[in-house]
Amino acid sequence: MPSLVGSEMCIRDRLDATLFNNKLNLDVTIYQSTMENQFMRITTATGQTKPINSGKIRNRGIEFTTNYNVISTKDFRWSTGLNLSYNDNKIMDTYTAPDGTTDDCIMSASGVEIQTKFIKGGSYGDLYGKDFVYGDDGKIKIQDGKPVLTSEYSRYLGNTNAKFNFGWNNTFSYKDFSLYFLVDGKIGGKVISLTQAEMDFAGLSERSAEARLTNNGMVTLPDGQQITARNYYETVGGAHLDCIYKGTNVRLREISLGYTFYDLLGPSKHLTLSLIARNIGFLYKDSPVDPAVSYTHLRAHETRHDLVCRLLLEKKKQQILPCLINDFP
């Protein structure tokens, strides 16, 4: 039986330094790791899904951490810290069948028209989706007023993993009070919003409403052809074609305010009470959804009709574009 845990070999070089009378601490780590025999599922020639241990993934990158005591007096102290990391991921090998042939591993979820492909030379988390079908004349094929889509998931959409991650924390202490906050974020990566796709399909999204109200309700395709907003967004939303967003974001991750009762329980036995708030909000983000949720699935029990009804109810509550499905031209 395949194991859920593969093997890993890691090489690290680390530099740790303390400077300026212990006011500044630096920690730099350069690493390269190779993970082999990852747990995955493949589809055999007979269509059977088979769990296996195979493949090889290489990760290499750098991690940087620094802490600095900016002010340290009897009553007031301020310390700040910064964390930076960069990781580059590459798939070195995939599944090799007994006959020596190499197969790609494809991962997908029920009801999701986007696939994650484990392809040699690619990266873990690569996303692929469908594309428009073009004719010999270079035009997108139209059938029953709707653009025709490929049956294969051949269009590269991006990768779910951000290469750069960072965090910045500060602690302020005045006598027995302390205030702490943490700002962190990611640069890069992709986020999938299936809610946006389903709202497009149902005609409940803001952009589908705008499309119905402009250009006589027509949408221009990449090749210049025009189709109705309903036919376009039912096609795009149903195939999850246009629901990929940049995952870059900066958020206020945590704030805490504390008070310490020194020697309350005896000598050197202190008690600290704190009020803590986490995931307060975003200072910047590119996507309409929380980038921390990189793959948003439909509710397992929910049919498309159920989803549309729920979205209609939510829209009515929010009083944001309460459009009906039959509003399509």
N, C-alpha and C positions, 0 to 999 in steps of 0.2 A: 504493500500500500504506500502511495506517495506520502512524503513527509510535508507538513505545512511549513517547516522551517528549513531554509537552504543553508549553505555554508558561506562564510565570509572571510576574506583575508585582507588585512588593513595595514598600511604603512603610514606612519605619522612622524613628522618633524615638528618640534615645539620649541618656542622661545618664550621664556617667562622672565620678566624684569620688574624691579621696583626702583623708582627714582625719586629724587627730590625729598629726601628724608621721609620715605614711605608715603608721600602724598599721591604719587602716581604709580599705578600698577598696569603692566602691559602683558598680554598673553596672545601670542600668534601661533596658530597651528596650520600646517600644510599637510594635506592627507591625500591618499589614493587608496581606494578599497575596491575589491573585486568580489562580487556576490555570484555564486554559482548554484545550479540546481534549484532554481526558484519554483515554487508551487504554481502551476498554471493548468489550464484546461485547453485541450486541442480538439478539433473536429476531424475524425478519421474520414477516409474515402467513402465509407458506408454511411456517413452522417452521424455516427455515434460520438458523443462527447466523452472524452477520456481525461482523467486527472493524471498529471505527470510531474516529475521533477526534472527540469532542464533549463538551459539558457545560461548566459553569463552577462552580467551588467557591471560596468566600470563607473565608479564615481570618483571624481577628483575635485579638490577645491581648497579654499582657505577660510579660516575662522579667525576673527580678530575681536578681542575683548579688552576694554580699558576702563579703569575706575580712577577718579580723581577727587581728592578731598579739597574742594575749593576754599572753604572757610571752616575753621575749627577754633572757636573761642569757648569761654566758659559757659555761656548761655546759648550761643547760636552755632549751628553746624550745617554745612551744605556739602553734599557729595553727589557726584554725577557719574553715570556709567554709559558706555556705548558698546553695542554688539553689532558686528557686521559679518556676513557670511556669503560666500559664493560657491555654488556647486554646479559642476558640469557632469551630465549623465550620458552614457552611451551604451547601447546594446551591442555587445561584442559577438554574441551567438544566440541562436534560438534552438528550437527542437530539431533534433536529427533523428529521423526514422531508422529502423533496423536496416533498411536497404540503402542507407547512406544519404537519402534525400533530406533537404532542409525545408521545414515548414514554418510559416509565420503563425504566431498565436494571436487570435482575435478575441477580444473581450467586449461583450455588449450586455445591455440590460433589456428586459422585456418592455416593449413600448417606447424605446428610445432609438431614434434614427441616427445615432452617432456611435461610432465604434472606437475603441482603444486598441491599437495594433502594436504588437510586440514584434518589430521588424529589425533584422540585423542592420546595423548602421544608423538606426534611429535612436530615439530616447524613450525611456519609460514614461508613459503618460501621453504619448502622441495620439491626437484625435483625428479621425477621418469621417467625412460625411459624403452625402450624395452631391451630384452636380447636375447642371442642365445638359441636355443632349443637344449637340449641334449637328446640323446637316452639312452636306457637301458645300452648300453655298455660304457656310459660316454663320447661318442664322439658327437661333434656338427653335427646335421643333415644337409646334403647337398642336395640341390635340383636344378637341372639344373646348376650345377657348383657354386651355391651361397649358403651361409649359411642361414638356416631358422631362422626366428626371432619369438619371442612370440607375440601374439596379445595383451596381457596385458602389462600395464606399471608397472612392478613389481620391477624393479631394482632401488634401491636407488642411486641417483647420488650426493647428497649433498644438501646444503642449500645456498640460494642466499645472505643471510645476514651475514655480518662479526660481530663477537662477540666483537672484539677490534677495536676502532677508536682512532686516535690521531692527534694532531696538534701542531706545534711549530712555534711561530712567534717572530720576532725581529724588533725593531725600533731603527735606529741610527739617531741622529740629530746633525748637526754641524752648529752653528749659524742659518741662515735662511733656510738651506737645511735639508731635511729629507729623509731617505731611509727605506723602510719597505719590508719585505718578509715573506711569509707564506709557510711552508712545512707541508703537512698533508698526511694521509694514512689510510689504513685499513689492518687488519691482519685476514685472513680467508675469508670465503664465497666462492661462486662459480660464475663463469661468463660463459654465453652461447654465443658461436660464431656461428650463423647460416651461416654466410658468409664462414667460414671454412668448414662447412658441405657441403654446396652447391658446393664449389670448389673441395672438395673430390669427390663428385658425378660426376662432369663434367670432372674430371681428370686434373684440373687446379692448384691444390695445390702443394706445394713443396714436401710434403711427398709422394703424389701419383706419382709424377714424379720420385722421388728417388726409389720408389718401382718397377717401370717399368724397371729401369736401373740396378737393383741388383737382385741377386738370380734368374736369368732367368725370371724376371717379375712375380715371385710367392711371395705370402704373407703367412706367417705361422700363423695359427689360435691358440688360447690359448690351444687347445688340441693337437697341433702338426701337424694337417692336413694342406695341402697347397692348395691354390686356386690362380687363376690369380689376378693380381693387379686390373684389371678392375672390376671383379666380387666382389672383396672385397670392394673396395671403392665406388662402386655404391650401395652396400648394406648398408655399414656403413654410407655413406654420406646421402643416401636417408632416413634412419631412424634416423639421427641425433644421432648416437651412440657415437661418439668420438669427441665431440665438447665442452666438459666441461673443464674449466680450473680454477686454483686457482685464487681467486680475490685479493690476497695480493698485495699491491702496495704502493709506496711512491712517491709523486709527488710534484713538485714545483708549488704550487697553484697560488701564486700571488707575484708580485714585483711592487712596486710603488716608484717613485722618485718625491719629491715635493719641492716647494719653497714658502715660506710664506712672503707676503708683510705686515709687521706689521704697524698698524695704517694708512693704505692706505686710508681707507674710513672715518677716524676720530679716536678719542681716543678709543682704545680697539676694533676697527672694522678692522679686518684683512682680507686679501684675500690670499688663498692658491691655487696654480696651481699645478696639479699633472699629471704625465704620469703613467698609470696603465696598466699592462699586466697580464692576468689571464690564467690559465691552460697552463703554459709554456712548461711543459714536465715532463717525468717520471724519477725519480732517480732509481727506481726499480719497476719491475712488472713481474709477472709470466705468464700472458696471452698475446696472440698476439693481443688482442683488448683492447680498453679502458674499464677498469673494472667498470667505472661509469655507463656503459650501461650493465646492468646485464641480459637483455633479448632482444636480437636483432632480430627483425622480418623482414621478407621479405617485400618489398614494396607491398602495398595493391593491386596495379594494375598489378603487375609483375607476369607473368607465369614463370615456370622453364626455358622454352626456352628463354624467354626474359632475365632472370637472367644470363644464360650461355653466351648469346651474349654480355651482358654488361661486364661480367667478362673477356671475351676474349679481348674486346676493352681496358679495364683497364690494363690488363696484357701487351698488345702490347705497350701501352703508357709507362708503367713502364719498359718494356724490362726485365721482370722477368719471366723466364720459360714460354715463349709463346707457350704452348703446345696445340695441337688440341685434340678434343674428340676422333677422330679416331686413335690417337697415342697409345691407349691401345692395349696391345697384345691380 
